[in-house]
């Protein structure tokens, strides 16, 4: 049960960001049926594959015409389809947008790739980090002179990919409810990663004197907006960028009467030396001791936590952000809705658990299921 209750989605299992999109929709209440390849682990528990939670799993060998026919029959009653194959693969399988929209004119056909369906790189291989690199996002998220290392899987794969596909699907579904017409949603990770930069572009490309100037955000290099290592080897994070937050920070540290720190925000030439001083200062106490000292303040301070630590943090615990399902730690669905609360994360089905039941719902008889098995369509 959820806000998307009644929405039916067919997912062609492929790249992990597209399966994340399917999980997101399933978390919100959609009925997501994922079509998976034949594999040796069919029927075996796999609770660690969190992105498959709450879905119905079918095994179909899409290289067999009978399996493709079964998918098309499933599409006849679907609202949306998700696929994360390279451009052209779905067309070669006989499941391209033209075929599917002819069978179901109101279908929203969601496509997620790294480079998009068109452009010189559309057929090139790549990963989250390469898409983020070309989008400009990696440059923005790296301090000058440091090795550029984007947060793996988050910047382009999840942020610029899965979440943009989800938003595009929901927007197109809304439109289909208005005019009855489906369409293709072309979500590319490089597009989404670039689009997210709009929050920062006004800071890094200011317009001055009739020309554009390019510079990394001013936060880089600031001693009051960086991470520090504590006495126990753990880390904390400061982000006291605004003057009143900065004033609170140096007060908590007992530095509010040190003129160097009081005036430092306006003197970048002092930042490196003051960073070194804070390196030494934060190394004098453990992370927990610093957390206690900053507790209840507006110094924009936080401990850097591992996921297991984050799960038991008092704030996260009270909100129930994390849970454990079948022994696997995972975050619950987000965002939250007032009228239709979301249920907790569902279990991950074994691969192929729902193959026969879904086909039976579509009208396949036991004899036809036996014939599909013999033909290799069911793997």
N, C-alpha and C positions, 0 to 999 in steps of 0.2 A: 504494500500500500504506500502511495506517495503522490506527489503533485503530478507526476506523469502517468498515473494509473490509467490504463486503457490504450496507451501508445505502444505500438508493436514495432520492434526494430529487428532487422536481420543483420547480423554482423558476419562478414567473411574474415575469419581469424587471419591476421597477418602481422604487420609491424606493431610493436608494443604500444606506441602512442594511440593507435586506433583502438586497441583493446582497452586502454585507459578511458577513452571516450565512451565505449560501451559500458564499462563499469560505472562511470559517472551517471549515465542515463538509467542504468539498472538501480543504482542507489536511490535515484529520485522516483522510482516506482514504475519505470517502463518495463515491458516484457521484452527482454533481449535474448534472442536465439542466436548463438554463435555456431558457425559452420566451421568445424575443425578438420584438419587433415588426418588421415589414418596414421596411427603411431603405436609403438610397442607398449606404451603405458595406458592404453585404453582401458577404462574401468578401474584404474588405480587411483587412490586418494592423492590429491595434490594441493593441500590447503595453502601452500606457500605462493601459489599463483593467484595473488590477491585480485588482479585485474579481471579475473573471471568470476568473481563472487556474484551471486544473485542471478546468474544467467542460466539459460537452458543450453546444454551442449549436445550438438549432433556431429557425428562423423560422416562425412561424405567425400568421396573421391571425385573431385570436380573435373578430373580428366576423363571421366565416364559420362556419356550423354545422358544416361538415366539420372545421374546425380544432379546434373545441371537442370534437368526438367523438374526435379523435386524442389530445387531452390526457387525456380520460377513460380512454381505452384505456391510455395511459401510466401513469395513476394506479393502474390495476388491479394493477400490479406494484411500486408504490412504498411506501416506509415513511413518507414525510413529504412535505408540500407547504409551500412558503413563498410568501407573497404580501405585497406592501406597498402595495396599492391603498387608496384612500379607502373607508370603509365603504359597502357596497352595490354596488360596482363588480363584484366577482366574482359576486355573485348575479345581476346583470343580464346578465353574460356566460354564465350557465348553469353556472358553476363554483363556486358557493357551497358551504359546508360540508355542508349537507344532501345535495346531489347527490353530492358526492365521497365522503362517508362511506357513503352508500347503495351506491355502487359498490365501495368498499374499507373495510369496517367497522373495520379496525385502523389506518386512516390517522391520522397526527398532522397536523393542519391548522394551520399556523403563520401568524398574522396580525400584521403590524407596522405600526402607524400612530403618528402623533404624539400624538393625544388619546385613542386607544382606540376600541372599537366602540360605546361608549355614552357618554352624558353630553352636556351642552349644547354643548360645543365639538367633538363627534365629527366633524362634517362641515365644520368650519372649516379654512381653509388655515393653514399654519404652517411654521416651519423649526426646526432644532435649537435656536436661541437662544430662540425663543418658548416652546418646550416646557420648556426649562431655566428660563426666567423664571417660569413659572407653578408649576413644581414646588417652588420655593424654593431650588434649587441655585445659581442666579446670585447671589442675595442673600448666601448663605453664602460664596461664592468671591470676594466683592468687599470691599475695605476701605471703611469708612465715609467718605463724602465724595468717593469716587472714582467715575468713570463705570463702571457695571457692564458688563463685556465678557467673557462666557463664552468658553472655548476653542472656537472654531467647529468643529462637527461631532463633537466628542469627548464632551462632557458628556452630551448626550441621545441624539444619533444613534447613536454607537457604544457608549458606556458603558451608557446607560439603555435603548437600543433593541436594536441588533444582538446584543449579548452576552446580554441578558436573554432575547431570543427564542431564541438558541442553547441557553441553559440550559433554558428551558422545553421546547423540542423534545426535548432529550436525556432530560429527566425523564419526559416523556410517552411517549417511545419505550420507555424502561425499563418503564413501567407497562403499555404495550401488549404487551410481551413476557411479562408476568406473567399478564394476564387477557384478552388478545386484543382489547381494546376501544380504539379510537382516540378522539380528542377534539380540541377546538379550543383552541389556545394563543393568547390575546389579549394580545399584548405591546404596550404603549404607551410611547412615549419619556418622557412625563410621569410615568408610574408608576415606571419604572426609575430616572429621575433622582432622584425623591423617595425611593425605596427606598435608594439609595446614601447618602442623608443620614443614615441610621441610625448610621453610624460617627461622625457629628459631633453628632447631636441632644443627646446627654448633655452636650455641652460648651456648646452655644449656648442650651439651654433648661433651665437648672438649676432644681430644685425647692427653694425656700427659704421657710420660714415659712408654709407652706400655700398658696403661690402660685407660678406659673411666671414666670421672668424671661427676657427675650429679649435676647441679645447676640451679636454676631459673635465667632468664635473669638478667643481671646486672642493668637494669633500675629500678628494684624494690628497693624502699627505697631512691631513689634519690630525693632530695628536689626540683630539677629543672626539674623533670619529674613526676609531679603529679597534682592533682586537689586541688584548694583552694576556700574557701567560702568567698564571698564579704560582704560588709556592708549591702546590701539589701537582703541577704540570697541567692542570686544567685551564680553560680559557674563559675570558669574559669579553663582552662587547660594549663599547661606548658609542653613542650617536647623539651627543649633546650639542647639536648644531646651532640652535637658536640661543640668543644671548641669555634669556632667563633660565633655560635648561643648563647652559654652560655655567652660569653663576651658581646654580645648585650643585653641580658636579664639583667645582673647586672648593665649595664650602664643605661638602662631605669629605673631601680629601684633605681638608685643613690647609688649603693653599690659597684661600681667599684674601690673605694679606700679603701674598707674594706678588709684587708688582709685575714680575715677568709673566705670571699666569693670568693675572687680572687683565692685562692689556694684550695678551697673546693672540686673541682672535683676529686682531687687525694687523698682525705682524707675521706673515708667513715665513719670513726668514728665520724665525725662532722655532718653528714647528719641529724640525728634526731634533734639535737639542732637547726640547721639552718632551718629545716622544721617548727619548732615551731615559729621561728622568722618570717618566711614568712606567717604563719597562721595569726599572729598578724598584719603584714603589709597589707596583702590583705583585711583584715577586716576593714581597715580604709577608703576604697572607695567603691562605688557601681560598679557593673559589667560594666555598661556603661562608667563610668569614667576610669576604667582600659582599656577598649577597645579604648577609645580616646587616652590614653597615649601611648599605644602600636601600634597605627595605623601607617601603613607604615614601620614598622620595621621588622627585621628578627629574632625576639626573640622567634619564634615558640610558640606563644601565641594564644589562641582562647577562645571565650566565649562558654560555654556549653548551647546549645539552645534546647528548646522543638521543636517538629515538626512545630507547628504554627509559632513560632519565626523564625525557620530556613527558612520557606517559604518566609518571607519578608526580610531576610538578603540581603543586597545589592548585594553580589556576587551571591547568589543563585537566586535572583530575575532577575538579568541580564541574567543568563544562562537559566532561565525558568525551574528550577529543579522541582518545585512544581506547581500544578494546582488544581483546584476544579472542580469536575464533579458531577452534581446533588447534590450539597451541601456537598460533601465529599472531604476532603483534601487528595491528593495522589501525589506521585512522578511520574514524566513522565518516559517514556522508556529510557533505557540506554543500551549500549553505543550509540554514535552518528556516523553517516555515512555520508561521503561527497557526494557520488554520488546519494544516494537514501535517502533523509531525511525522518525521521519517522514522522507520523502524531501524533496528540495529543491522549491521552488516550481515548479509546472508552468507551461507557456506559456499565454498567453491565446489562445483559439481565435478565428478570424475569425467574425463574426456569421453564423450559419446553416450553419457547417461540417458539423454532424452531422445536419442535418434528414433527409436521405434514409436515412442509415444507421440512425438510431433508428427511423424509421417502418418500415424493412425488418425490423428486429428485432421489431417489433410485429406483423408478418405482412402488411404492405401489399405488394401486388405492384407491378411496374413500371407496369402499366396503371393501377392505382389511384393511384399517385404522379403519373402524367401527368394524371389526372382532377382530383386535388387542385390541381395547378399551374394547370390551366385554370380552375378555379372561383375562384381567387384565395386559396384557403386557405393557400397557402405564400408569399403575398406577391408 
